[in-house]
């Protein structure tokens, strides 16, 4: 999340998640922080932009993170997104943000470790948080039927865990839930962060590119929200297109929902 850093491509919002096999689906915007646990052993399927190298095609070693990587991931995301426009809106004021922002990153990390997948470069300098969203996931925006109301206190629980006095922690989850597409299975890039000192080396491109290649092979779509004009343009180069109107946060920045249909193999970048 360095100011407009593609590696911190923002996806700082509580979004839909899929429970492990045999369980029911929950949502970070609809459920409180999940306990820390290892990510499911399955194939992979979001964001600020200064850390991306558009032409990079490097041999970056990437592995699936586990519970033992939790603290590393929380620190990495906290540093990467400190100056992100959306994080700055959720946590206004540098002193307050530096004292509190990490709690939200910890909540997000716990949710994705338990219900999704976190890709981590072998040297621990970059990570990407992914969730698999099934076609029958109807979302949890306001007014959603079929039990959505029962889960709708999730954003409130996240706020209570992070900072009970900050309504924006809850609001960001509800607003992004309301624009999340439904009706088609897809991989959701929640967040992607690169250590500030490693931005510009192409690590973000390597992380997302490896997943997009898998999506292309398996015919899967991908979705994210970009939090800056720069990151939006970078994602367009990777095949993402606008998925509706931008979300303008109250008295705050815009977020751009973006969707990518699978491409023929070999054209992911």
N, C-alpha and C positions, 0 to 999 in steps of 0.2 A: 503493500500500500503506500509506497513512497508517492509523493505527489505525481499523479498520472504515471505510475509505473506499471507496465503490462504485467510484471511479475506479481504485482500485488493486485492483479486484476480482481476487481472487487466482486466478491460475492458474499458480502457480509450480511446475509439476511437469513433469518430462520425460515427454512423451506422444507418442503415435503421430504420424508424419508421412508424407506421401506424396511420393515422389521425383518429379522432373520427368518429363514424358512420355518414355517409352522406357526409363526407369530402373526400378529396383526400389524398393519401399517400405522406408524405414528408420524408426527411431524414436529420438528423443532419449533415451529411456530405454534404447534398445537400440543406440545408435550414439553415437560421440563427437561433440564439437562440429564442426559442418560449417563449411567455409570460407565466408567472407563473400562474398556475391554478390547480384546484384539479384534481387528476387522475381520469380516467373514473371508474365508479362503475361496475367493471366486475372482473371475476376471474383472478388470476394471470396466467400467463401461467400455471458483469461478475464480472485482478484479481491477486494478490500477496498472500503469504500463511502462515505466521507465526501464525496467529490468529486462525487457524482451529484446532479443536481437532477431530482427525479422528474417535474416538470411541464414541463421544458425542451423546447422544440421550436424550436431556433434554427438560423439559417442558417450552420452551421459548415462551412468549406471543408476538405475531406478529400482527401488524395491517397495514392497507393501509394508507400511508402518504397522506396528503393534502397540499394545498398551505400554510397553517399556519406552516408547518414543514420545509419550504424551507431553512431558514437560518441554522437550526440545521443540515440538510442533507449536505449543502454546507460545513459547518465547519467539519463535520464528514469525508466526502470524502477528503477534503483538508489535514487533519491530517493523515488519513489512507494511502494516496498515495504519501506523500511528498518524500519518499525514494524509491518509486517503480522504477524499471529500465526504464520503458517507460516514466514515468513522468520526470525522470532525463534526458532522451534524449530530450524530447520536450522542457524542461526548464532547460538547462544546467547551473550549478552554483547554489549553495545553496541560496545565497542572492537573486538572480533573481527569483528562484523558489518560495521562501517563499513570495515574493512580488507579484507574478503574477499567480501562479498555481490555486489559488482559483477562478479566473475568469473563467477558463475552467470548473472547477467543477460546477460553477453556471450555465454556459451555458448548460451543460449536464443535470443538475437537472431540469432546466426549460423545456427542451425538453421532458424529460420523465414524468414530472408531467402533461404536457399538452397532451401527446400522448401515454403514456404507463402506467406503474404502478410501484410505489416504495413501497416495503415492509420495514417496520421499526419495530425494536423491541420496546416493550412498554416503556422500559427505555431509548430509544434513543441512544443506544450504538452501533448499527449495522444497516445497510440498504442494500438493494439489488435493483438494477434498472433493470426492465424488459421491453421488447418490444415484442409485438406479430407481427410476420412477416407472411403475407399470402403466399399461394403457388404461386400466380401470381406476386409476387414481383420479378422483374427481376434484381434488384440491380442497382447501379449507378456507376459502375466502368468506366474507360475510354473506349470509343468506344461503350458504350451501346446505342442501338437505342431507338425509341419510346419515344421521349420527355426527355430522360435522360439529353441531353445537356442543356435543358432549366433549369434544376434543378442543374446543375453541379457547379453553383457558390456558393452553400451552404457552402462547406469547406472554401471558401474565406471569406464568411460573418462571419463565426465563428472566423476566424483569425482576422478580423477587430474588432470584439467585444472583443476579448481576448488580442491580442497584434499584431497590424498591421505589426510590423517589424519582427515577428517570423514566418518564412515560415513553420516551422515544425508543427505548430498548424494546418495548412491547409493540409500539406502532410500526417500526420497520418490518417486523415479522408479519403483521397483519396486512400491510400494504403490498409487500412482495408476494405473499400468498395469494392475494387477489388477482395478480397478473400472471401467475404461473400457469402455463398451458396444460391442458388435460386431454385425454382421449387417445393418446398415442404414447407408447413406451419410449423412453428416452433416458439418456445419461445427463445428469444435472451437475454441472461444475459449480459447486458452492463457493469455493474460494481457491485461489492459487497465490502463493506468496513466495518471494525470493528475498533472502537476506540483503539488506541495503548495499553492503559492500560487494555483493556478487551480482548485482543487477547489471544488465547490459551484456551478459555472457551467453544468452540464449537458453538459460535453464528453464524459463517458463515455457518457451516454445517447445523444448524437448519434452517436458512433462505433458503438456496438452496434446502435442502431436502424436505421442505414442498411443494415447487413448482414442484420438480421432481415427487413427489407422485401424484400430480394432473395431470401432464403430462402423467404418466403411466395409470391413470384411463381413460383419454380421448384419449389416443393413439397419443399424441403429441410428436414430437421430440424437442430437445433443442440444442442450439448452444452458444459458447463463444469463446473468445481468451484468452489463458493463457499467462502471461508475464514472467514466470520463469519456470525453469525445475522442481522446487519443486511443484509449483501450477499445472503444467501439470500432475505430478504423482498423486497428490491428486484428480484431476478431473477424472483421469482414474479409481480410486477406486469408483467413483460415476457413472461409466458407460459411460463416455465420451471417444471417440476415435479420433485419428488424422483425420482431414478433409482436407487433402492435405498437401503440403510441408509447413514448417514454413516460416513465413514472417520475413526476416532480414531487419531491418531498416537501412538506409544508415549510415554507421559508428556508428551503434548503436546495441541494443540488438535484440533478436528474440522474435517473438510472435507466439504462436501455435494455429491455428484454430482447434476447437474440436467440435464434433457432438455426440449427444446421442440419439439413437433410444429409443422409449418407451419400458419399461420392463413389464413383467407380474406383476400385483399388488402384493405388499409385498416384492419386490426385488429391490426397488429404491436405497437402500444403501448397 
